[in-house]
Amino acid sequence: MDLVPYLSAVVLVATIATLVLAVLSYAAFKLRGKRKPRVEAARPIYFRRIRLDGPAQPPREGAS
């Protein structure tokens, strides 16, 4: 029983899938960059700012 053809097929499929995902990810990145940016407050949306010289900013309403 020869496993080389099966293993080479697995490597080939994995390589092609990786390349396809890379191209799709790059296209999504470029499309995201072309969106019109929203103007919002200068405060971060997803992260809480931690400063070493003072207390942390309170989290925004609705943030977990």
N, C-alpha and C positions, 0 to 999 in steps of 0.2 A: 504494500500500500504506500503510494507516494504522496506525501503531504505538500511538496513544494508548489504545485500548481494552486492548491487551495490557499496556502499562505501568501503566495504572490498576488492572488486575486484579492485577498483581504487587505493587503498593503496598498494595492492599486485603488481600491474603493475608498479606503481611509484617506489617501492622498487627494483624490478627486473631491471627496466631501469636504476636506479641509480647505481646498482652494475655492470651492463654491461658497462656503461660509465666509471666507475672507473677502471675497468680492462683494457679497451681499452686505456684509458689515461695513465695508468701505463706502458702498453706495448709500446705506442708511446714514452713516456719519456725514457724508457730503450733503444729503438732503436735509438733515437736521441743521447743518450750518447755514443753509440758504433761507431758513425760516426768518421771518421778521422778528427781531428780538423785542420782548416785552419790557417796557420801562416800569420798574418796580422800585421799592425802597432799597437802600443800600445794604440792609441787613440780609444775612444769609437765609436762604429758604429752608434748607434741609439740615443744617448743622447749627449747633449752639457754640457761640464763640467763647473760648476760655482764655482769660488773660491772667498772666502770672502776677501782675501788679494790683489786681483788684478782684472783686467778685464776678462770677460769670453772669452773662446777660440772662434774664428770665426767658423761658421758652415762649414761642408765639402761641396764640390761642389755636387750639385744634391740633397742635403738634404732639406727638407722643414721645 
